[in-house]
Amino acid sequence: MGVFAKKTVRDVAVQGKTVLLRVDFNVKMQNGVISDDTRVRAALPTINYLLEREAALIIVSHLGRPKGVADSKYTLKPVAVRLQQLLKRPVLFAQDCLGTVTQKQAAALAEGQVLMLENLRFHEGEEKNDAIFAEQLAGLADIYVNDAFGMVHRAHASTVGITDYLPAYTGFLLESELISLSKALDGRERPVVAIIGGAKVTDKIAIIENLLDKVDKLLIGGGMANTFLAAMGYNMQGSPVEEDRLAWAKELMMSPAALKLILPVDVVAAQEFAPEATHHCVDPQNMPTGWLALDIGPDTSRIFEKEIENARTIIWNGPVGVFEIEAFAAGTRTLAIAVAESGAFSVVGGGDSIAALNQAGVAEQISFISTGGGAMLKFLEGKKLPGIEAIVHSKR
């Protein structure tokens, strides 16, 4: 990417230097055991690149939301153990990310050694982008590399403040995220089809408005479709409808951009939100009073599939039904398979969307899977990302 001329990890000599690498190791944990190490694996190319070039490597991350207080529930120790297994070399662990002991550990690091620091969010200064915290963190290293795409939409000390004190560069994961998302939005491979789902339209308003200028078709599903259907005058009283967004939805559907919108023509409705609930496929115009729309119906799936088959570029964020329950998983599964088999350049992001790909067994057929849900959403909104801006404009 042009904006990153001389700003990637390839453009800095790291031999004999101590590199502080910001990663996103905010992994899923169950009883202190990692249940999904995808984010750890995603950082390996950058980690190995730095180690092969004989850098001394300090790895920093957050985990969960400890709110500025040390909490063993959110320790990164299990992540350090997993990283050691993947790297097949020792990973030292610091009990804190700051302090005299940590400083001594950092200073003692030899070329090719790895030190992981304890959770950044055990200190309030991290999320507050505190200058003193950032300066102390920077004091541990000679060079800063950000490979945490999932955090670049946050102006924190380890993503923004630290760039005031160290030369700053992007890692391979962060670079690939930006290249792939930019490619999906640049309109070079048309038609461009976006699939936007999820529970609330409020969460996706800015995305919808931005994407309508860039895509050829925008497929709307999931709980957020209820608000659009209610705006069309259908009886969606049993389903969650955002009353304060009805006017916005009506205005959008009366605009020229409405020609790009494709909404469900049938839904799988149920009497209640439960796996065993009575359910059947209905036209939204004939929704039984009090029933909930929990998935797109087969006719909608076929319409969506046709658009996906014709696409050259596909962007997907958010499931189109309650795919965690088998009775309401068909729509999302069908789309996952259609996207995977489309042959188009496909970018998928968001935890639920990725889980749906894995559930359908097609994740490996997707062109690019984004590791940063919130950051991807901000990018799709057309917003500037603080962590990226900090690197681009860093004067060191």
WOLIN-V700064 format. One record per pair of residues at least 12 apart in sequence whose C-alpha atoms are under 7 Angstrom apart, sorted by the first residue. I is the first residue (numbers start at 1). GAP is how many residues later the second one is. D is the distance in whole Angstrom. If there is no record, write none. Layout:
I_GAP_D + I_GAP_D
This chain:
1_178_7 + 3_389_7 + 4_388_7 + 7_162_5 + 7_163_6 + 8_161_5 + 8_162_5 + 8_163_6 + 9_136_7 + 9_160_6 + 9_161_6 + 9_162_6 + 14_39_7 + 14_41_5 + 15_38_6 + 15_39_5 + 15_40_5 + 16_38_6 + 16_39_5 + 16_40_7 + 16_95_6 + 17_38_5 + 17_39_6 + 17_125_6 + 18_37_6 + 18_38_5 + 18_39_6 + 18_123_5 + 18_124_5 + 18_125_7 + 19_36_7 + 19_37_6 + 19_38_5 + 19_39_6 + 19_122_6 + 19_123_6 + 19_124_5 + 19_125_6 + 20_37_6 + 20_38_5 + 20_39_6 + 20_121_6 + 20_123_6 + 20_124_5 + 20_125_6 + 21_37_6 + 21_38_5 + 21_39_6 + 21_123_6 + 21_124_5 + 21_125_6 + 22_37_6 + 22_38_5 + 22_39_6 + 22_123_6 + 22_124_5 + 22_125_6 + 22_126_6 + 22_136_7 + 23_20_7 + 23_36_7 + 23_37_6 + 23_38_5 + 23_123_7 + 23_124_5 + 23_125_4 + 24_15_7 + 24_37_6 + 24_38_7 + 24_124_5 + 24_126_6 + 25_14_6 + 25_15_6 + 25_36_6 + 25_37_7 + 25_38_7 + 26_36_6 + 26_37_4 + 26_38_6 + 27_12_7 + 32_46_7 + 33_45_7 + 39_332_7 + 40_43_7 + 42_131_7 + 43_130_7 + 45_127_7 + 46_125_6 + 46_126_6 + 51_61_5 + 54_57_5 + 54_58_5 + 55_56_5 + 55_57_6 + 56_53_6 + 56_54_6 + 56_55_4 + 56_56_5 + 56_57_5 + 56_58_6 + 57_56_6 + 57_57_5 + 57_58_6 + 58_56_6 + 58_57_5 + 58_58_6 + 59_56_6 + 59_57_5 + 59_58_6 + 60_56_6 + 60_57_6 + 61_58_6 + 61_59_6 + 62_57_5 + 62_58_5 + 62_59_6 + 63_13_7 + 63_56_6 + 66_55_6 + 66_56_6 + 67_54_6 + 67_55_7 + 67_57_7 + 68_53_5 + 68_54_4 + 68_55_4 + 68_56_4 + 69_53_5 + 69_54_6 + 70_52_5 + 75_43_7 + 75_44_6 + 76_42_6 + 76_43_6 + 80_13_7 + 80_36_7 + 91_23_5 + 91_24_6 + 91_25_7 + 92_22_6 + 92_23_5 + 92_24_6 + 93_22_6 + 93_23_5 + 93_24_6 + 94_22_6 + 94_23_5 + 94_24_6 + 95_22_7 + 95_23_5 + 96_21_6 + 96_22_5 + 97_20_5 + 97_21_5 + 97_22_7 + 97_23_6 + 98_39_7 + 103_37_6 + 106_34_6 + 125_32_7 + 126_30_6 + 126_31_5 + 126_32_7 + 127_29_5 + 127_30_7 + 128_28_6 + 129_26_6 + 129_27_4 + 129_28_4 + 129_32_6 + 130_27_6 + 131_30_6 + 133_24_7 + 134_23_5 + 134_24_7 + 134_27_5 + 134_28_5 + 135_27_6 + 135_30_6 + 138_24_6 + 138_27_6 + 138_28_6 + 142_24_7 + 143_23_6 + 143_24_5 + 143_25_7 + 144_22_6 + 144_23_6 + 144_24_5 + 144_25_6 + 145_23_6 + 145_24_5 + 145_25_5 + 145_26_6 + 146_23_6 + 146_24_5 + 146_25_6 + 147_23_6 + 147_24_5 + 147_25_7 + 147_26_6 + 147_27_5 + 148_26_6 + 149_25_5 + 149_223_6 + 149_226_7 + 150_221_6 + 150_222_4 + 150_223_7 + 150_224_7 + 150_225_5 + 151_224_7 + 152_223_6 + 152_233_6 + 152_234_6 + 152_235_4 + 152_236_6 + 153_222_5 + 153_225_7 + 153_232_5 + 153_233_6 + 153_234_6 + 154_232_6 + 154_233_7 + 155_231_6 + 155_232_6 + 159_228_5 + 160_226_7 + 160_227_5 + 160_230_5 + 163_227_6 + 163_228_7 + 163_231_6 + 164_230_7 + 166_230_6 + 167_229_5 + 168_223_6 + 168_226_7 + 169_222_6 + 177_193_6 + 180_188_7 + 184_129_6 + 184_131_7 + 185_29_7 + 187_27_7 + 189_123_5 + 189_124_6 + 190_121_7 + 190_122_5 + 190_123_6 + 191_25_6 + 191_120_5 + 191_121_5 + 191_122_6 + 192_23_5 + 192_24_5 + 192_25_7 + 192_119_6 + 192_120_6 + 192_121_5 + 192_122_6 + 193_22_6 + 193_23_6 + 193_24_5 + 193_25_6 + 193_115_7 + 193_118_6 + 193_120_6 + 193_121_5 + 193_122_6 + 194_21_7 + 194_23_6 + 194_24_5 + 194_25_6 + 194_120_6 + 194_121_5 + 194_122_6 + 195_23_6 + 195_24_5 + 195_25_6 + 195_120_6 + 195_121_5 + 195_122_6 + 196_23_6 + 196_24_5 + 196_25_6 + 196_120_6 + 196_121_5 + 196_122_6 + 197_23_6 + 197_24_5 + 197_25_5 + 197_27_7 + 197_120_6 + 197_121_4 + 197_122_5 + 197_123_5 + 198_24_5 + 198_25_6 + 198_26_6 + 198_120_5 + 198_121_6 + 198_122_7 + 199_23_6 + 199_24_4 + 199_25_5 + 200_23_6 + 200_24_5 + 201_23_5 + 206_175_5 + 207_173_6 + 207_174_4 + 210_171_6 + 210_172_7 + 212_45_7 + 216_44_6 + 217_43_5 + 217_44_6 + 218_42_6 + 218_43_5 + 218_44_6 + 219_42_6 + 219_43_5 + 219_44_6 + 219_85_7 + 220_42_6 + 220_43_5 + 221_42_7 + 221_43_7 + 221_75_7 + 221_99_4 + 222_73_7 + 222_97_6 + 222_98_4 + 222_99_5 + 223_17_7 + 225_38_7 + 226_13_7 + 226_14_7 + 226_15_6 + 227_14_5 + 227_15_6 + 227_19_6 + 228_21_6 + 231_15_5 + 231_18_6 + 231_19_6 + 234_50_6 + 234_51_5 + 235_50_7 + 235_52_6 + 236_51_7 + 237_52_7 + 237_53_6 + 238_51_7 + 238_52_4 + 238_53_5 + 238_54_5 + 239_52_7 + 239_53_5 + 239_54_6 + 264_32_6 + 264_36_5 + 265_18_6 + 265_19_7 + 265_34_7 + 265_35_6 + 266_15_7 + 266_16_6 + 266_17_5 + 266_18_6 + 266_30_6 + 266_31_5 + 266_33_6 + 266_34_6 + 267_14_6 + 267_15_6 + 267_16_6 + 267_17_7 + 267_26_6 + 267_28_6 + 267_29_4 + 267_30_4 + 268_12_6 + 268_13_4 + 268_14_6 + 268_25_6 + 268_26_6 + 268_27_5 + 268_28_6 + 268_29_5 + 269_12_6 + 269_13_7 + 269_22_6 + 269_23_5 + 269_24_4 + 269_25_6 + 270_21_5 + 270_22_5 + 270_23_7 + 271_20_5 + 271_21_6 + 272_19_7 + 272_20_7 + 275_50_6 + 275_52_7 + 281_16_6 + 294_27_5 + 294_28_6 + 294_34_6 + 295_25_6 + 295_26_4 + 295_27_6 + 295_33_5 + 295_36_6 + 296_24_6 + 296_25_6 + 296_35_6 + 297_34_7 + 301_30_6 + 305_30_7 + 305_33_6 + 308_30_7 + 308_31_6 + 308_34_7 + 309_33_5 + 311_33_6 + 312_32_4 + 312_33_6 + 313_31_5 + 313_32_5 + 313_33_6 + 314_30_7 + 314_31_6 + 314_32_5 + 314_33_6 + 315_31_6 + 315_32_5 + 315_33_6 + 316_31_6 + 316_32_5 + 316_33_7 + 317_31_6 + 317_32_5 + 317_33_6 + 317_36_6 + 318_32_6 + 318_34_6 + 318_35_5 + 319_13_6 + 319_33_6 + 319_34_6 + 320_12_5 + 332_24_7 + 333_23_7 + 333_27_6 + 336_21_6 + 336_24_7 + 337_23_7 + 337_25_7 + 340_22_6 + 340_25_5 + 340_26_5 + 345_22_6 + 346_20_6 + 346_21_5 + 346_22_6 + 347_19_7 + 347_20_6 + 347_21_5 + 347_22_6 + 348_20_7 + 348_21_5 + 348_22_6 + 349_20_6 + 349_21_5 + 349_22_7 + 349_24_6 + 349_27_7 + 350_23_4 + 351_22_7
